[in-house]
Amino acid sequence: MAKRFPFTARDADRVVAAPKTISTDLANEAQGPASLVVPVNMVSGSESELVVKWFGMGLSLCWKGHRIRGINRSRQLRSRPDGTIVRGWHEHVFDDQVGDEKVHAVTGLGRPSVDELVRFCLARWNIQVTPDSALGRQLRFGGTRQ
């Protein structure tokens, strides 16, 4: 039986493709990397209910409380809908039937620093960072490798 969601995969794809920004000062938003949740604004000004969440060594884009995209790494992950096995970096992509359980391999990441991973995910999801925010300053000047 299909799960029920407040939007369709097509809606989620439109949100991912639309221009977005993050302008929040991260120092005001989190107690540390494990608890990082940052609001995302639609450039169009429409109400978005979007957040980017940091978890371990991965990032998620969540909409209305549901992950619509997420990039992380695992040694081996079975893609539940079709049974394929994905190793290494992969992206969870929202689907009408199974939510975020559908995954695709992601190439080009290798062993990224935290900054490189954040830049990669934000660019992939069409999210610009306001340069004068804490995140903008960190990404512009680099950070530490983990």
Buried (B, 14 or more C-beta within 10 A) or exposed (E): EEEEBEBEBEBBBEBBEBEBBBBBBBEEBBEEEEEBBBEBBBEEEEEBBBBBBBBEBBBBBBBBEBBBBBBBBEEEBEBEEEEEEBEBBBBBBBBBEBBBBBBEBBEEBEEBEBBBBBBBBBEBBBBBBBEEBBBBBBBEEEEEEE
